[in-house]
């Protein structure tokens, strides 16, 4: 009986050792992956800084003024003046969206010829009137 107990304990210890071995390598793989992702993030941040610096360099006001001066005849650009600005009350904004459907005007007269009125039966009522009455079996 002791030998069976020793065998079971040995199998449990071996399975726990195998589990610990696998978890160790999984953890190392996760750490390596995290490190590579962090390196990629650092690389992308560096690229973003370079692109931002290039954008700032290309949009220098002195450079843009020189480009406008060189291409003014081709682009037909003119300097902005104060008379080109308007008051916001002169701007035609789109109307606000309709929240509720419009109401009928007070003087509304519905058409009389061929119009459906409240006195007319609904389609299901008309269909029920056309059918013969149902007879109950006795």
Residue pairs with C-beta under 8 A, 6 or more apart in sequence:
68 75
68 77
71 77
121 129
